[in-house]
Amino acid sequence: MSPKAKRASISFYPDNQYTVLETQPKVQVQSNLTHVDFTWDGFEDAAGNLSYETRLLKGDTIIAPWRSVGFRNSAQRKTPGTQKGDTILLEVRAINNGGYKSQVINTSIVLDNRPPIIAGIIP
């Protein structure tokens, strides 16, 4: 039987050089274009021994393929080939001792290293 992802969630730890205000609707943004740091929880399995895999996509393109992170529930992945304004989709899945995989959970973050601009000031 596959692990359950019904209550699973992912959180980013944005690595920002600049203060980034979240927009409406709530979109996570970070200024570092080289990597993302994240954590997850809430996967369930009767045996309780779960390992995890993560991958990153930019649009329909896989930029970091599935990679095992073992039993940890956090990871850092490099974001190769990204540019300012790119939206990165992060996917996580759990695997139990029987080799069964959970449904994939995902979330996204925008990578944008442009410094803030003060608007409305006329010199």
ABEGO torsion letter per residue (X at the ends): XBBBAAABBBBBBBBBABBBBBBOBBBBBBABAABBBBBBBGBBBAAGBBBBBBBBBBEABBABBBBBAEABABBBBBBBGBBBGBBBBBBBBBBBAAGBBBBBBBBBBBBBABBBBBBGBBX
